Amino acid sequence: MWNDPARGQRLTTELARLNDDIDRHARLSRQLDDVKVLDELLSSENDPDLRRELDQKLSALESELDRLELSKLLSGEYDRGDAVASLHAGAGGIDSQDWAEMLLRMYLRWAEREGLEAELDEVGPGEEAGIKSATFTVKGPNAYGLLSAERGVHRLVRRSPFDQAHRRHTSFASLDVIPLLPEEDSEVEIDPKDLRIDTYRSSSAGGQHVNVTDSAVRITHIPTGITAACQNERSQMQNRAVAMRILKARLAERARREREQRIENLRGERRDIEFGSQIRSYVLHPYRMVKDHRTGVESSNVDSVLDGEVEAFIEAELHRRATPAGGSG
């Protein structure tokens, strides 16, 4: 390990993952033992306080088992790792740019709820409101596997706040997700002569998430035209390092697709960001409903969903993927 730091890092990461599994097993075993003890006590005496305690412990145990079952659905090569996500406004003009910003907030809130670390790397501000695009990195256990279930076109129906007549508008935005490969695992070799590196002042569209400085960096891989940018770090050197890592992830994705079309299994079907292509609809008028068109899962609590409560949709999509032939069960 001393002679091969990259291998040491991989082993350390794997050790941490295995320790997490062992700790989870031990925790579940303790919870189960507690439930058994309470159940035995209740078999000999009718104590309302014990009954409430048993119900609470059963509920907690079921929640842990649900999370364990969900994690077992994430068996893909990159599912347990970090992710790079990109949002893009689609058809719908200013409304779609506002919708893209709403989705950005939703996913940042979701990451916070999941205990994941989300870093906003770049934001392209909209013409009058919202954002045209954004790139953010999500780090933590199963970040890629979970977020990949949200990949696709998202449709919003509402009365437009940008229409003086407040007519109903439909707008679209898309989420794309690729795995962020560990630095030691990246096979991409980049010739510095193939890179164009530009610095610029970061925009303020990201609000408190983005520092307004002159240190933002955009790197273009000239042979492919692929770009990556970062404006969130405090120094130009830090922004450059993050942008390079994102660029390597995007180039690795391209290489996988060219080599054996493996990327199609990671990305799923790619569609235009317009009518008929959505995976989910968010309707705010004339009624309030969020419906996933892949799984049929619905929620009438639109505000909670837009505040990051998308766990039910993610879980249903992961179950759908796990069914034979990608069935809808």
RAWORA-V508332 format. One record per helix or strand of 2 or more residues. SS is the DSSP state (H for helix, E for strand). FROM is the first residue (numbers start at 1). TO is the last residue. Records with the same first field share a line. If there is no record, write none. Layout:
SS: FROM-TO ; FROM-TO
This chain:
H: 5-44 ; 48-72 ; 93-113 ; 143-150 ; 183-185 ; 192-194 ; 207-209 ; 236-260 ; 262-267 ; 302-306 ; 311-322 ; 324-326
E: 82-89 ; 117-125 ; 131-139 ; 152-159 ; 168-180 ; 195-200 ; 216-221 ; 226-230 ; 278-283 ; 289-292 ; 298-299
